[in-house]
Amino acid sequence: MTDHTPNEARVIPLRPGPAASGPPVPPAAAPREPLWRHLVGDVLRKERQAQERTLKDVADAARISMPYLSEVERGRKEASSEVLAAAAGALGLGLGDLLARSHGELVRVTSRRSAVPARAVRNGSVRDGLCLAA
């Protein structure tokens, strides 16, 4: 009936191609860029811990729920600018301070993976790479 041996799976290729010897090797995955919410959450958590404050204390001062602040710190929620400003304010930071620290963290994390310098010189001027537009 069939010309394959018992207890062996018969492989039917879906796409014709050259016969491969051995198991297929997946292509090397490119390093993923960190998500902004993870960077901001890390900065908020590090600052809160540096001040030796509890999650409840900061959440109460920011007038946001403690579970939501926890989710923001863990990078699970994409917080609005109002929530970020409130959390930063409760920690004694301005929104600009929070964003600048998050940018610094982004540069630090991505520069470990890349040999490209964080600053580029163009026409004699130094550019940091952070540009916010309203």
All heavy atoms as an XYZ file, in Angstrom:
995
protein
N       0.796     -1.189      0.000
C       0.000      0.000      0.000
C       0.849      1.269      0.000
O       0.761      2.045     -0.920
C      -0.901      0.032      1.232
C      -2.028     -0.938      1.149
S      -3.158     -0.525      2.437
C      -3.879     -2.071      2.690
N       1.619      1.475      1.046
C       2.506      2.638      1.080
C       3.943      2.163      1.088
O       4.240      1.041      1.491
C       2.252      3.490      2.333
O       2.525      2.693      3.469
C       0.836      4.021      2.361
N       4.819      3.031      0.652
C       6.225      2.648      0.628
C       7.025      3.334      1.733
O       8.174      3.644      1.566
C       6.846      2.884     -0.746
C       6.389      4.152     -1.410
O       5.247      4.549     -1.188
O       7.179      4.717     -2.174
N       6.413      3.614      2.876
C       7.177      4.112      4.022
C       7.098      3.072      5.135
O       6.155      2.293      5.215
C       6.686      5.488      4.485
C       5.327      5.513      5.095
N       4.184      5.551      4.347
C       4.932      5.491      6.392
C       3.138      5.550      5.157
N       3.573      5.514      6.386
N       8.108      3.059      5.979
C       8.168      2.043      7.018
C       7.213      2.397      8.140
O       6.930      3.569      8.391
C       9.609      1.930      7.573
O       9.981      3.192      8.072
C      10.571      1.468      6.502
N       6.694      1.402      8.831
C       5.768      1.659      9.939
C       6.453      2.474     11.042
O       7.667      2.432     11.204
C       5.395      0.271     10.450
C       5.974     -0.710      9.502
C       6.935      0.009      8.611
N       5.658      3.236     11.793
C       6.108      4.051     12.922
C       7.016      5.206     12.513
O       7.768      5.714     13.313
C       6.795      3.201     14.001
C       5.852      2.206     14.609
O       4.648      2.461     14.709
N       6.373      1.064     15.003
N       6.998      5.585     11.266
C       7.738      6.753     10.813
C       6.768      7.694     10.133
O       5.913      7.263      9.370
C       8.847      6.372      9.839
C      10.047      5.761     10.519
C      11.210      5.612      9.561
O      11.293      6.391      8.594
O      12.021      4.712      9.793
N       6.899      8.964     10.423
C       6.026      9.953      9.811
C       6.446     10.191      8.375
O       7.625     10.200      8.048
C       6.079     11.257     10.588
N       5.481     10.350      7.528
C       5.760     10.652      6.134
C       5.665     12.159      5.963
O       4.661     12.763      6.309
C       4.744      9.954      5.251
C       5.022     10.109      3.805
C       4.102      9.219      3.015
N       3.892      9.830      1.720
C       2.792      9.744      1.030
N       1.768      9.082      1.505
N       2.697     10.316     -0.136
N       6.700     12.792      5.470
C       6.757     14.239      5.312
C       6.371     14.586      3.888
O       6.965     14.090      2.930
C       8.156     14.780      5.647
C       8.226     16.278      5.417
C       8.539     14.422      7.063
N       5.359     15.428      3.771
C       4.931     15.912      2.468
C       5.250     17.391      2.415
O       4.654     18.188      3.138
C       3.426     15.684      2.250
C       3.106     14.206      2.397
C       2.987     16.228      0.898
C       1.627     13.904      2.399
N       6.215     17.798      1.587
C       6.573     19.229      1.547
C       5.438     20.053      0.959
O       4.799     19.654     -0.009
C       7.817     19.258      0.665
C       7.782     17.996     -0.122
C       7.008     16.991      0.685
N       5.173     21.194      1.585
C       4.132     22.090      1.099
C       4.634     22.950     -0.040
O       3.881     23.352     -0.906
C       3.621     22.976      2.238
C       2.943     22.227      3.384
C       2.543     23.207      4.471
C       1.726     21.467      2.887
N       5.903     23.275     -0.020
C       6.514     24.070     -1.073
C       7.660     23.277     -1.670
O       8.515     22.787     -0.935
C       7.064     25.379     -0.520
C       5.993     26.287     -0.038
C       6.589     27.623      0.376
N       5.551     28.373      1.049
C       5.711     29.092      2.122
N       6.905     29.198      2.659
N       4.715     29.726      2.664
N       7.669     23.150     -2.969
C       8.792     22.425     -3.554
C      10.078     23.222     -3.380
O      10.078     24.446     -3.412
C       8.410     22.292     -5.030
C       7.389     23.347     -5.268
C       6.727     23.628     -3.948
N      11.129     22.548     -3.152
C      12.415     23.208     -2.981
C      13.506     22.183     -2.973
O      13.257     20.981     -3.094
N      14.742     22.651     -2.815
C      15.850     21.702     -2.792
C      15.752     20.818     -1.566
O      15.256     21.228     -0.522
C      17.088     22.600     -2.747
C      16.609     23.887     -2.187
C      15.168     24.010     -2.621
N      16.196     19.607     -1.717
C      16.164     18.668     -0.598
C      17.126     19.143      0.481
O      18.273     19.468      0.213
C      16.558     17.280     -1.081
N      16.626     19.215      1.670
C      17.444     19.680      2.792
C      18.047     18.489      3.499
O      17.405     17.453      3.641
C      16.593     20.487      3.759
N      19.263     18.636      3.933
C      19.886     17.572      4.707
C      19.863     17.995      6.168
O      20.424     19.009      6.537
C      21.319     17.331      4.224
O      22.076     18.501      4.373
N      19.167     17.243      6.960
C      19.080     17.560      8.379
C      17.927     18.505      8.667
O      17.206     18.944      7.776
N      17.728     18.826      9.936
C      16.619     19.704     10.313
C      16.856     21.130      9.825
O      17.994     21.588      9.746
C      16.604     19.642     11.842
C      17.999     19.243     12.219
C      18.506     18.383     11.082
N      15.782     21.835      9.491
C      15.944     23.214      9.026
C      16.464     24.102     10.151
O      16.133     23.926     11.313
C      14.538     23.636      8.612
C      13.630     22.719      9.354
C      14.396     21.423      9.548
N      17.296     25.038      9.780
C      17.880     25.974     10.746
C      17.155     27.305     10.611
O      17.158     27.898      9.533
C      19.391     26.161     10.494
C      19.974     27.160     11.469
C      20.112     24.828     10.581
N      16.482     27.772     11.689
C      15.785     29.054     11.594
C      16.781     30.197     11.460
O      17.893     30.120     11.985
C      15.012     29.150     12.915
C      15.740     28.255     13.857
C      16.374     27.170     13.006
N      16.393     31.268     10.753
C      17.297     32.412     10.635
C      17.498     33.068     11.992
O      16.625     33.018     12.854
C      16.571     33.356      9.672
C      15.137     32.954      9.753
C      15.125     31.478     10.089
N      18.650     33.671     12.172
C      18.957     34.340     13.438
C      18.006     35.522     13.630
O      17.816     36.324     12.728
C      20.398     34.820     13.448
N      17.394     35.562     14.786
C      16.453     36.639     15.081
C      17.208     37.929     15.362
O      18.201     37.940     16.092
C      15.594     36.270     16.285
N      16.728     38.996     14.763
C      17.320     40.308     15.015
C      16.939     40.751     16.426
O      15.846     40.452     16.898
C      16.808     41.316     13.990
N      17.824     41.435     17.122
C      17.478     41.894     18.465
C      16.297     42.849     18.405
O      16.206     43.693     17.516
C      18.739     42.603     18.964
C      19.593     42.803     17.762
C      19.153     41.852     16.707
N      15.381     42.659     19.334
C      14.180     43.481     19.359
C      14.438     44.789     20.085
O      15.145     44.831     21.081
C      13.050     42.732     20.061
C      12.630     41.489     19.294
C      11.520     40.779     19.972
N      10.362     41.664     20.000
C       9.207     41.349     20.550
N       9.055     40.192     21.128
N       8.208     42.196     20.544
N      13.851     45.851     19.553
C      13.929     47.152     20.219
C      13.069     47.081     21.482
O      11.999     46.481     21.476
C      13.380     48.253     19.309
C      14.265     48.579     18.134
C      15.522     49.319     18.535
O      15.476     50.140     19.458
O      16.559     49.051     17.926
N      13.529     47.694     22.562
C      12.701     47.689     23.772
C      11.460     48.544     23.559
O      11.477     49.527     22.816
C      13.620     48.295     24.832
C      14.637     49.064     24.065
C      14.790     48.385     22.744
N      10.378     48.163     24.194
C       9.149     48.948     24.114
C       9.246     50.139     25.056
O       9.811     50.049     26.153
C       7.939     48.082     24.484
C       7.658     46.912     23.551
C       6.485     46.088     24.081
C       7.374     47.397     22.144
N       8.681     51.255     24.630
C       8.724     52.486     25.426
C       8.081     52.274     26.789
O       8.582     52.746     27.803
C       8.033     53.614     24.648
C       8.143     54.939     25.302
C       7.143     55.643     25.896
C       9.325     55.741     25.460
N       7.633     56.829     26.400
C       8.966     56.909     26.145
C      10.651     55.568     25.073
C       9.877     57.901     26.460
C      11.565     56.557     25.396
C      11.174     57.705     26.072
N       6.974     51.524     26.838
C       6.290     51.321     28.122
C       7.165     50.553     29.103
O       7.090     50.767     30.305
C       4.942     50.640     27.910
C       5.006     49.231     27.415
C       3.602     48.619     27.317
N       3.688     47.240     26.952
C       3.290     46.751     25.790
N       2.768     47.542     24.891
N       3.392     45.473     25.547
N       8.027     49.653     28.608
C       8.945     48.947     29.499
C      10.006     49.891     30.049
O      10.342     49.829     31.235
C       9.623     47.792     28.765
C       8.694     46.679     28.419
N       8.892     45.854     27.349
C       7.538     46.266     28.988
C       7.917     44.974     27.282
N       7.080     45.206     28.263
N      10.516     50.769     29.191
C      11.543     51.720     29.629
C      10.993     52.685     30.675
O      11.612     52.916     31.709
C      12.082     52.494     28.430
C      12.808     51.660     27.372
C      13.018     52.486     26.109
C      14.124     51.150     27.909
N       9.807     53.245     30.393
C       9.192     54.194     31.326
C       8.875     53.497     32.645
O       9.124     54.042     33.730
C       7.926     54.824     30.705
C       7.154     55.638     31.732
C       8.300     55.690     29.514
N       8.337     52.298     32.568
C       8.021     51.542     33.783
C       9.256     51.268     34.624
O       9.227     51.393     35.851
N      10.351     50.902     33.951
C      11.603     50.655     34.679
C      12.091     51.909     35.387
O      12.530     51.854     36.540
C      12.695     50.163     33.725
C      12.487     48.732     33.255
O      11.671     48.007     33.874
O      13.141     48.348     32.269
N      11.998     53.050     34.704
C      12.445     54.314     35.305
C      11.581     54.650     36.519
O      12.097     55.033     37.575
C      12.428     55.452     34.263
C      12.631     56.807     34.920
C      13.493     55.212     33.203
N      10.266     54.506     36.388
C       9.376     54.800     37.517
C       9.680     53.893     38.707
O       9.773     54.350     39.848
C       7.912     54.639     37.103
C       7.342     55.723     36.202
C       5.964     55.332     35.696
C       7.287     57.059     36.925
N       9.838     52.606     38.441
C      10.095     51.662     39.527
C      11.435     51.938     40.200
O      11.537     51.952     41.425
C      10.053     50.229     39.015
C      10.444     49.214     40.115
C      10.098     47.822     39.747
N       8.669     47.662     39.992
C       7.950     46.635     39.575
N       8.501     45.686     38.880
N       6.675     46.560     39.857
N      12.482     52.182     39.402
C      13.804     52.460     39.984
C      13.778     53.709     40.848
O      14.364     53.738     41.931
C      14.855     52.593     38.880
C      15.248     51.279     38.252
C      16.217     51.489     37.109
C      16.500     50.196     36.376
N      17.317     50.386     35.179
N      13.087     54.752     40.378
C      13.006     55.989     41.156
C      12.226     55.767     42.450
O      12.614     56.243     43.511
C      12.369     57.104     40.326
C      12.290     58.432     41.042
C      13.638     59.016     41.437
O      14.648     58.741     40.754
O      13.695     59.764     42.441
N      11.116     55.040     42.366
C      10.315     54.761     43.567
C      11.133     53.977     44.580
O      11.152     54.289     45.776
C       9.047     53.989     43.186
C       8.188     53.614     44.391
C       6.934     52.881     43.995
N       7.174     51.634     43.290
C       7.513     50.479     43.879
N       7.698     50.422     45.189
N       7.679     49.382     43.171
N      11.844     52.968     44.109
C      12.661     52.160     45.019
C      13.843     52.946     45.579
O      14.211     52.755     46.732
C      13.134     50.893     44.308
C      12.003     49.929     44.038
C      12.414     48.732     43.189
O      13.417     48.773     42.482
N      11.622     47.676     43.251
N      14.402     53.842     44.768
C      15.503     54.679     45.252
C      15.033     55.592     46.377
O      15.805     55.914     47.293
C      16.087     55.501     44.106
N      13.775     56.007     46.309
C      13.200     56.856     47.364
C      12.658     56.032     48.529
O      12.125     56.594     49.487
C      12.076     57.721     46.782
C      12.545     58.738     45.775
C      11.397     59.576     45.220
O      10.284     59.600     45.759
N      11.674     60.290     44.133
N      12.779     54.699     48.421
C      12.290     53.774     49.451
C      10.809     54.005     49.757
O      10.390     54.018     50.913
C      13.144     53.859     50.711
C      14.585     53.454     50.476
C      15.450     53.534     51.715
O      14.995     54.064     52.759
O      16.608     53.061     51.636
N      10.036     54.168     48.696
C       8.595     54.384     48.854
C       7.845     53.160     48.362
O       8.309     52.443     47.475
C       8.157     55.622     48.076
C       8.771     56.892     48.684
C       8.472     58.111     47.909
N       7.049     58.442     47.896
C       6.534     59.398     47.155
N       7.307     60.132     46.367
N       5.243     59.649     47.183
N       6.682     52.961     48.937
C       5.859     51.817     48.536
C       5.021     52.170     47.314
O       4.787     53.351     47.011
C       4.914     51.385     49.667
O       3.975     52.446     49.909
C       5.677     51.046     50.948
N       4.554     51.141     46.657
C       3.678     51.311     45.512
C       2.404     52.047     45.937
O       1.940     52.947     45.244
C       3.348     49.927     44.943
C       2.845     49.806     43.539
C       3.812     50.401     42.544
C       2.587     48.352     43.200
N       1.885     51.682     47.111
C       0.660     52.324     47.613
C       0.880     53.804     47.873
O       0.034     54.632     47.522
C       0.192     51.627     48.885
C      -1.087     52.231     49.454
C      -1.594     51.437     50.628
C      -2.837     51.989     51.274
N      -3.525     53.077     50.689
N       2.005     54.151     48.456
C       2.311     55.549     48.757
C       2.337     56.391     47.482
O       1.731     57.464     47.411
C       3.666     55.629     49.491
C       4.091     57.051     49.778
O       3.232     57.880     50.168
O       5.294     57.338     49.617
N       3.035     55.913     46.459
C       3.146     56.668     45.205
C       1.809     56.706     44.482
O       1.411     57.755     43.956
C       4.259     56.083     44.307
C       4.297     56.775     42.954
C       5.604     56.196     45.006
N       1.087     55.585     44.459
C      -0.219     55.547     43.795
C      -1.190     56.519     44.456
O      -1.926     57.236     43.774
C      -0.780     54.130     43.812
N      -1.189     56.567     45.778
C      -2.066     57.501     46.495
C      -1.689     58.948     46.182
O      -2.561     59.789     45.938
C      -1.999     57.262     48.011
C      -2.701     55.985     48.442
O      -3.448     55.405     47.617
O      -2.476     55.545     49.591
N      -0.403     59.249     46.169
C       0.047     60.611     45.885
C      -0.285     61.009     44.450
O      -0.582     62.176     44.170
C       1.550     60.734     46.141
N      -0.241     60.042     43.539
C      -0.532     60.320     42.131
C      -2.028     60.253     41.824
O      -2.440     60.621     40.723
C       0.214     59.325     41.245
N      -2.806     59.788     42.786
C      -4.265     59.618     42.627
C      -4.599     58.658     41.482
O      -5.488     58.904     40.668
C      -4.957     60.956     42.452
C      -4.747     61.890     43.650
C      -5.440     63.212     43.512
N      -6.859     63.110     43.220
C      -7.851     63.098     44.118
N      -7.552     63.183     45.388
N      -9.110     63.012     43.743
N      -3.826     57.550     41.428
C      -4.134     56.463     40.501
C      -4.163     55.174     41.318
O      -3.638     55.123     42.435
C      -3.117     56.364     39.345
C      -1.687     56.202     39.859
C      -3.199     57.560     38.437
C      -0.646     56.085     38.754
N      -4.805     54.148     40.794
C      -4.932     52.914     41.578
C      -3.583     52.207     41.675
O      -2.760     52.263     40.752
C      -5.972     51.984     40.957
O      -5.478     51.381     39.787
N      -3.403     51.531     42.790
C      -2.156     50.812     43.019
C      -1.970     49.686     41.988
O      -0.868     49.546     41.436
C      -2.113     50.256     44.442
C      -0.782     49.641     44.797
S      -0.666     49.091     46.508
C      -1.840     47.774     46.534
N      -3.014     48.892     41.667
C      -2.810     47.852     40.640
C      -2.427     48.442     39.272
O      -1.607     47.861     38.561
C      -4.161     47.137     40.570
C      -4.801     47.402     41.884
C      -4.324     48.762     42.301
N      -3.008     49.600     38.931
C      -2.680     50.203     37.640
C      -1.233     50.692     37.624
O      -0.511     50.466     36.648
C      -3.634     51.352     37.307
C      -3.461     51.846     35.891
C      -3.910     51.098     34.813
C      -2.820     53.046     35.626
C      -3.733     51.536     33.511
C      -2.639     53.500     34.330
C      -3.098     52.729     33.273
O      -2.917     53.156     31.996
N      -0.775     51.321     38.700
C       0.615     51.769     38.772
C       1.560     50.577     38.689
O       2.586     50.644     38.019
C       0.871     52.575     40.052
C       2.306     53.086     40.234
C       2.736     53.966     39.070
C       2.441     53.824     41.555
N       1.189     49.487     39.322
C       2.002     48.280     39.250
C       2.108     47.781     37.808
O       3.188     47.409     37.347
C       1.396     47.188     40.135
O       2.095     45.969     39.973
N       0.982     47.794     37.088
C       0.975     47.374     35.685
C       1.851     48.306     34.834
O       2.564     47.850     33.943
C      -0.445     47.358     35.130
C      -1.365     46.342     35.795
C      -1.216     44.956     35.213
O      -1.300     44.819     33.984
O      -1.020     44.017     36.003
N       1.785     49.590     35.113
C       2.603     50.564     34.370
C       4.081     50.297     34.641
O       4.895     50.259     33.718
C       2.221     52.014     34.743
C       3.230     53.009     34.185
C       0.820     52.343     34.241
N       4.447     50.098     35.896
C       5.845     49.835     36.249
C       6.373     48.563     35.599
O       7.540     48.476     35.260
C       6.010     49.729     37.773
C       6.018     51.052     38.492
C       6.406     50.897     39.951
O       6.574     49.753     40.442
O       6.552     51.934     40.612
N       5.508     47.567     35.427
C       5.933     46.302     34.817
C       5.862     46.336     33.299
O       6.179     45.351     32.638
C       5.092     45.151     35.351
C       5.421     44.840     36.804
C       4.667     43.649     37.334
N       3.266     44.014     37.534
C       2.235     43.195     37.306
N       2.437     41.981     36.870
N       1.009     43.600     37.521
N       5.441     47.481     32.736
C       5.393     47.610     31.284
C       4.222     46.899     30.646
O       4.233     46.635     29.451
N       3.203     46.609     31.422
C       2.041     45.900     30.887
C       0.948     46.840     30.396
O       0.051     46.416     29.682
C       1.473     44.948     31.931
C       2.444     43.856     32.272
C       1.820     42.826     33.144
N       2.715     41.704     33.258
C       2.337     40.464     33.054
N       1.107     40.197     32.728
N       3.212     39.494     33.202
N       1.006     48.083     30.804
C       0.014     49.078     30.382
C       0.703     50.232     29.690
O       1.763     50.676     30.107
C      -0.787     49.624     31.577
C      -1.645     48.605     32.274
C      -2.801     48.190     31.413
C      -3.666     47.193     32.160
N      -4.667     46.606     31.327
N       0.069     50.722     28.635
C       0.546     51.895     27.896
C      -0.169     53.091     28.527
O      -1.296     53.404     28.165
C       0.171     51.735     26.426
C       0.888     52.655     25.498
C       2.277     52.184     25.151
O       2.468     51.043     24.732
O       3.197     53.007     25.303
N       0.470     53.729     29.481
C      -0.166     54.800     30.257
C      -0.275     56.080     29.444
O       0.571     56.379     28.611
C       0.624     55.054     31.535
N      -1.332     56.847     29.742
C      -1.510     58.142     29.087
C      -0.497     59.140     29.647
O       0.110     58.919     30.698
C      -2.927     58.658     29.342
O      -3.089     58.991     30.712
N      -0.347     60.253     28.943
C       0.584     61.279     29.414
C       0.125     61.846     30.755
O       0.956     62.216     31.589
C       0.733     62.383     28.374
O      -0.512     62.970     28.087
N      -1.183     61.899     30.985
C      -1.693     62.395     32.268
C      -1.285     61.488     33.412
O      -0.873     61.944     34.483
C      -3.227     62.536     32.233
C      -3.729     63.649     31.346
C      -3.924     63.206     29.890
O      -3.640     62.035     29.559
O      -4.355     64.042     29.098
N      -1.408     60.175     33.203
C      -1.033     59.218     34.239
C       0.478     59.259     34.468
O       0.931     59.250     35.619
C      -1.497     57.789     33.861
C      -0.883     56.740     34.778
C      -3.021     57.704     33.894
N       1.246     59.343     33.393
C       2.702     59.413     33.550
C       3.115     60.680     34.278
O       3.998     60.641     35.144
C       3.390     59.337     32.188
C       3.270     58.006     31.445
C       3.938     58.104     30.083
C       3.849     56.870     32.262
N       2.473     61.794     33.954
C       2.789     63.054     34.633
C       2.436     62.970     36.114
O       3.191     63.460     36.967
C       2.048     64.212     33.967
N       1.296     62.334     36.423
C       0.887     62.193     37.825
C       1.866     61.307     38.592
O       2.267     61.635     39.719
C      -0.529     61.628     37.901
N       2.258     60.183     37.998
C       3.198     59.272     38.664
C       4.559     59.945     38.839
O       5.174     59.852     39.904
C       3.335     57.980     37.865
N       5.024     60.630     37.799
C       6.302     61.337     37.890
C       6.225     62.420     38.961
O       7.144     62.569     39.774
C       6.673     61.941     36.537
N       5.128     63.179     38.984
C       4.954     64.234     39.982
C       4.954     63.695     41.396
O       5.509     64.318     42.308
N       4.337     62.533     41.594
C       4.320     61.912     42.919
C       5.730     61.525     43.366
O       6.002     61.427     44.564
C       3.417     60.684     42.916
N       6.605     61.334     42.411
C       7.999     60.994     42.720
C       8.908     62.225     42.730
O      10.123     62.112     42.868
C       8.521     59.973     41.702
C       7.876     58.591     41.772
C       8.230     57.775     40.534
C       8.297     57.872     43.045
N       8.317     63.400     42.542
C       9.104     64.631     42.537
C       9.789     64.909     41.217
O      10.748     65.673     41.162
N       9.326     64.283     40.159
C       9.893     64.485     38.827
C       8.876     65.195     37.945
O       7.677     65.043     38.144
C      10.226     63.139     38.157
C      11.201     62.209     38.854
C      11.252     60.871     38.125
C      12.580     62.837     38.897
N       9.349     65.906     36.965
C       8.471     66.440     35.945
C       8.336     65.411     34.833
O       9.112     64.449     34.749
N       7.368     65.607     33.955
C       7.189     64.695     32.837
C       8.436     64.705     31.942
O       8.877     63.655     31.465
C       5.942     65.065     32.028
C       5.555     64.125     30.893
C       5.364     62.697     31.400
C       4.292     64.616     30.212
N       9.039     65.867     31.759
C      10.265     65.957     30.971
C      11.406     65.162     31.585
O      12.186     64.525     30.868
N      11.498     65.188     32.929
C      12.529     64.400     33.616
C      12.324     62.909     33.363
O      13.275     62.181     33.094
C      12.493     64.653     35.125
C      12.766     66.090     35.498
O      13.592     66.731     34.814
O      12.154     66.576     36.474
N      11.061     62.470     33.465
C      10.745     61.065     33.234
C      11.106     60.657     31.807
O      11.725     59.611     31.584
C       9.265     60.801     33.507
C       8.760     59.386     33.220
C       9.473     58.359     34.098
C       7.257     59.316     33.421
N      10.742     61.499     30.845
C      11.036     61.179     29.450
C      12.540     61.200     29.174
O      13.051     60.356     28.440
C      10.298     62.137     28.525
C       8.770     62.054     28.575
C       8.153     63.078     27.647
C       8.271     60.666     28.261
N      13.248     62.144     29.766
C      14.700     62.218     29.568
C      15.385     60.980     30.155
O      16.298     60.419     29.530
C      15.258     63.491     30.202
N      14.954     60.559     31.319
C      15.543     59.356     31.924
C      15.208     58.115     31.106
O      16.046     57.221     30.947
C      15.053     59.182     33.360
C      15.628     60.205     34.305
C      15.176     59.962     35.715
N      15.630     61.026     36.596
C      15.593     60.940     37.914
N      15.130     59.854     38.498
N      16.015     61.937     38.647
N      13.992     58.072     30.574
C      13.594     56.939     29.731
C      14.418     56.926     28.451
O      14.832     55.863     27.980
C      12.100     57.001     29.408
O      11.335     56.953     30.587
N      14.667     58.105     27.893
C      15.512     58.200     26.706
C      16.923     57.718     27.018
O      17.533     56.984     26.234
C      15.542     59.641     26.184
C      16.550     59.852     25.100
N      17.744     60.489     25.331
C      16.563     59.482     23.805
C      18.443     60.509     24.209
N      17.744     59.912     23.268
N      17.453     58.124     28.154
C      18.786     57.668     28.557
C      18.843     56.149     28.692
O      19.818     55.515     28.286
N      17.782     55.579     29.234
C      17.711     54.122     29.372
C      17.651     53.458     27.991
O      18.293     52.440     27.753
C      16.476     53.743     30.207
C      16.359     52.284     30.515
C      17.396     51.754     31.487
O      18.158     52.538     32.080
O      17.467     50.523     31.635
N      16.899     54.053     27.072
C      16.806     53.536     25.708
C      18.178     53.548     25.032
O      18.595     52.564     24.420
C      15.810     54.349     24.887
C      15.690     53.990     23.408
C      15.186     52.566     23.231
C      14.775     54.979     22.706
N      18.902     54.645     25.181
C      20.235     54.748     24.592
C      21.163     53.710     25.217
O      21.918     53.027     24.514
C      20.808     56.175     24.767
C      22.275     56.238     24.412
C      20.008     57.159     23.930
N      21.095     53.562     26.525
C      21.949     52.597     27.218
C      21.655     51.170     26.746
O      22.572     50.418     26.420
C      21.740     52.695     28.731
C      22.689     51.822     29.545
C      22.348     51.831     31.026
N      21.079     51.204     31.312
C      20.877     49.877     31.340
N      21.872     49.053     31.096
N      19.693     49.387     31.617
N      20.390     50.809     26.660
C      20.009     49.447     26.282
C      20.356     49.158     24.830
O      20.889     48.099     24.510
C      18.495     49.228     26.542
C      18.006     47.942     25.911
C      18.218     49.226     28.027
N      20.055     50.090     23.945
C      20.299     49.833     22.528
C      21.769     49.955     22.155
O      22.202     49.324     21.210
C      19.455     50.754     21.629
O      19.713     52.107     21.961
C      17.989     50.450     21.771
N      22.547     50.738     22.884
C      23.971     50.873     22.547
C      24.737     49.605     22.894
O      25.783     49.354     22.315
C      24.582     52.078     23.237
O      24.618     51.884     24.634
N      24.222     48.800     23.800
C      24.870     47.527     24.115
C      24.762     46.566     22.939
O      25.606     45.729     22.742
C      24.210     46.871     25.328
C      24.554     47.517     26.626
C      24.050     46.710     27.765
N      22.609     46.484     27.612
C      21.822     46.065     28.567
N      22.305     45.789     29.748
N      20.535     45.896     28.362
N      23.682     46.692     22.156
C      23.442     45.776     21.049
C      24.005     46.261     19.732
O      24.067     45.524     18.783
C      21.936     45.588     20.862
C      21.326     44.791     21.945
C      19.944     44.428     21.530
N      19.041     45.001     22.494
C      17.846     45.421     22.241
N      17.389     45.365     21.039
N      17.089     45.906     23.175
N      24.351     47.517     19.667
C      24.740     48.091     18.386
C      26.095     48.767     18.495
O      26.422     49.375     19.499
C      23.682     49.107     17.957
O      24.095     49.800     16.815
N      26.827     48.707     17.427
C      28.109     49.403     17.396
C      27.937     50.822     16.880
O      28.879     51.595     16.858
C      29.094     48.650     16.509
N      26.713     51.169     16.471
C      26.436     52.509     15.963
C      26.422     53.472     17.139
O      25.775     53.216     18.152
C      25.069     52.544     15.238
C      24.734     53.948     14.782
C      25.071     51.577     14.078
N      27.132     54.587     17.053
C      27.155     55.527     18.175
C      25.786     56.149     18.418
O      24.994     56.299     17.499
C      28.167     56.588     17.745
C      28.283     56.451     16.266
C      27.939     55.034     15.928
N      25.509     56.477     19.680
C      24.223     57.058     20.047
C      24.068     58.467     19.504
O      22.969     58.944     19.314
C      24.077     57.073     21.569
N      25.164     59.157     19.277
C      25.114     60.522     18.755
C      25.660     60.538     17.338
O      26.638     59.876     17.042
C      25.943     61.461     19.618
C      25.395     61.611     20.994
C      26.300     62.501     21.804
N      25.513     63.036     22.879
C      25.627     64.248     23.332
N      26.503     65.069     22.837
N      24.869     64.673     24.308
N      25.022     61.284     16.508
C      25.493     61.410     15.132
C      25.842     62.860     14.865
O      25.132     63.766     15.283
C      24.406     60.951     14.169
N      26.926     63.075     14.186
C      27.334     64.429     13.839
C      26.947     64.674     12.391
O      27.263     63.886     11.515
C      28.851     64.613     14.040
C      29.266     65.996     13.601
C      29.229     64.346     15.474
N      26.229     65.766     12.185
C      25.794     66.117     10.845
C      25.968     67.613     10.655
O      25.447     68.401     11.421
C      24.329     65.725     10.680
C      23.800     65.939      9.302
C      22.372     65.474      9.245
N      21.960     65.417      7.870
C      20.783     65.059      7.479
N      19.901     64.683      8.364
N      20.470     65.043      6.219
N      26.698     67.983      9.652
C      26.956     69.398      9.366
C      27.537     70.118     10.578
O      27.186     71.257     10.863
C      25.680     70.102      8.907
C      25.151     69.517      7.619
O      25.899     68.938      6.836
N      23.857     69.637      7.395
N      28.346     69.437     11.349
C      29.000     70.068     12.485
C      28.149     70.169     13.742
O      28.592     70.673     14.743
N      26.899     69.670     13.718
C      26.057     69.751     14.914
C      25.833     68.356     15.463
O      25.766     67.374     14.742
C      24.714     70.416     14.594
O      23.992     69.614     13.691
N      25.709     68.267     16.777
C      25.506     66.983     17.443
C      24.006     66.797     17.646
O      23.320     67.687     18.122
C      26.253     66.952     18.787
C      25.954     65.669     19.514
C      27.737     67.118     18.577
N      23.520     65.607     17.306
C      22.106     65.280     17.489
C      22.002     64.118     18.467
O      22.682     63.126     18.332
C      21.494     64.893     16.158
C      21.761     65.891     15.071
C      20.475     66.341     14.456
N      20.764     67.205     13.338
C      20.322     68.425     13.253
N      19.573     68.917     14.197
N      20.597     69.165     12.212
N      21.119     64.249     19.437
C      20.930     63.193     20.431
C      19.996     62.094     19.967
O      20.049     61.008     20.459
C      20.375     63.779     21.727
C      21.475     64.224     22.648
O      22.389     63.424     22.912
O      21.405     65.358     23.102
N      19.072     62.379     19.102
C      18.151     61.344     18.646
C      16.790     61.399     19.311
O      15.922     60.627     18.992
N      16.568     62.292     20.261
C      15.262     62.419     20.891
C      14.575     63.648     20.337
O      15.106     64.759     20.392
C      15.392     62.565     22.410
C      14.092     62.797     23.175
C      13.188     61.578     23.033
C      14.356     63.080     24.622
N      13.423     63.437     19.782
C      12.652     64.553     19.236
C      11.201     64.329     19.601
O      10.623     63.315     19.241
C      12.824     64.617     17.720
S      11.870     65.946     16.977
N      10.613     65.225     20.345
C       9.210     65.138     20.719
C       8.459     66.267     20.036
O       8.899     67.399     20.046
C       9.037     65.245     22.236
C       9.740     64.173     23.055
C       9.558     64.461     24.535
C       9.204     62.807     22.716
N       7.369     65.935     19.442
C       6.551     66.945     18.768
C       5.148     66.875     19.325
O       4.639     65.811     19.622
C       6.553     66.705     17.260
N       4.522     68.025     19.444
C       3.146     68.051     19.943
C       2.184     68.279     18.808
O       2.478     68.800     17.784
C       2.996     69.163     20.974
